[in-house]
């Protein structure tokens, strides 16, 4: 009986850091992960292998560690390393317009060609997010094959035993090759002892498997918690690479590139549905659906790594699908606003000649990390969101050079409700009448900051019940324990998944100028006995439909002189949860845009006028029906601010402040993140009219 042929093994490593990440994180990963990983691969002669470097990481390395790229370039020239392409700034391609997808891919091809002298045939799809129309764009960019998780193939009816070959797919007549990534290997390497991995290779070869593909994050080799000591200090990597060398010498294993794996015939046609890897399909779901999904999946499949060495013929898990990556755009309005701002500005950019500075900034703003959240902080991390808004501000500033203030009515966020977009050469503002007339974007081009870029407090799948145990962000709650597999270390996916209860979730996504009425309770000062003083902030033309307050009050006092009041008593009216209507068409005149709205709900009537001035100042005038609310009630406007701004009220308001703290899961465990501050101005209901001035810094 003849000896079985060697098992072909393609190893693809993906290295990535996002736009906006801290320099010290890049540096730490370079010295603690990337250099030692590639050094070990080289010293063991573990060639060939496939490597993907994301565009943001390439940009940083070019400035800070060009010699590291030179070393990679020599291995590429020698044919020992194959490079994969991707979107230039590591976007989720499925979330972009077809033209933006192609431009991102072509820009990355151009970068690889210029830096390494190669034309990449394969593509690393960011987070392996797939949509069936991608082949058309990928093929036009010169991409011949891409890697997808085996889940994509199993979910469309292909049997696990067939996944040792390459498959063909097409869209609109443009064809390409797809390679399945073995999920079980993703959980074995580098978390389990080397002998267990050797056993896995042996069992797959004995079953007749011809080739295996592993494509995974290089950060697992020292960047994830506990992995640096395990992979390097504990000797796992040297032992693993030595074992690969021995298996190769014995004719048991044949290392190949993913390009060589893609040339393996026999898979035939495959048409994967939209999706991603298993964890992503859970993370994108809202909390109730995610919990139902997990319960259903747990009943129908064993989870890796437990299934690594058993037959999965009866495993129905891959047929149970979760959500698509775009679900994050519904789950997190904060993500959706960034995404839709980038779409609108990309379209505007093309209409204005596609200036290089603006196009580059839009591309960088499409970097995926700030748009989603799973086991990594993602959209919860302020510095990543700030980096996106800074790039969007840079693009819009370039595109609107010399423009006067203007406005347009459109469905800015594509949710079925119209918003008012006010813009000039200095500022970009989005007002949402359907959500209480709040301001949801206030971007100052001078410093590139969106002052409304605040993350709301949501209930996540991993949170406990906030009603059962209210968690004070200052209580120093410790992270939960870790359930490490025997004799190995825990992947971040194996760690305990339920955190202490978070702060109570917000009733609606936070924004600027969200109005409510409440009874402050008996502990508040006697408002009726207080002398109210204020200073006029802006004069308005008498013919305007919604005259702003011009108080006939003595000047001198400011909001800083006021006592504090918080909504500690019963809430009596929440205008911010209900739609307003535009009482007249917004118009631009005399260096300002005025938006005049009226409440439509059964609550006490409120009229709201927002003036955006060319100097970036915002004036909001509130006029409410006080006869429908009981005496002692306070009417308040809440502003969720991502950074400090000048805020003043007329008449002088009761002012309170509240830090916005989220309890978030990350690769390091659970952490409290300060997202900004809610500034609340409140007036006695009898005041009936008030004005707020907000001036970005």
PyMOL commands that set and color helices and strands:
alter all, ss='L'
color gray80, all
select helices_A, chain A and resi 23-43+55-64+66-77+93-95+98-116+126-128+134-140+150-154+160-162+183-188+194-206+218-220+227-233+236-249+258-262+278-283+287-300+317-319+327-331+333-351+356-365+368-371+378-380+382-399+433-435+492-494+559-561+575-577+626-628+685-687
alter helices_A, ss='H'
color red, helices_A
select strands_A, chain A and resi 7-15+49-53+81-83+122-123+145-149+166-171+174-181+211-217+253-256+406-410+419-423+427-432+438-444+449-450+512-519+571-573+580-582+587-589+592-599+606-613+617-624+633-641+645-650+654-666+669-684+689-696
alter strands_A, ss='S'
color yellow, strands_A
deselect
rebuild
show_as cartoon
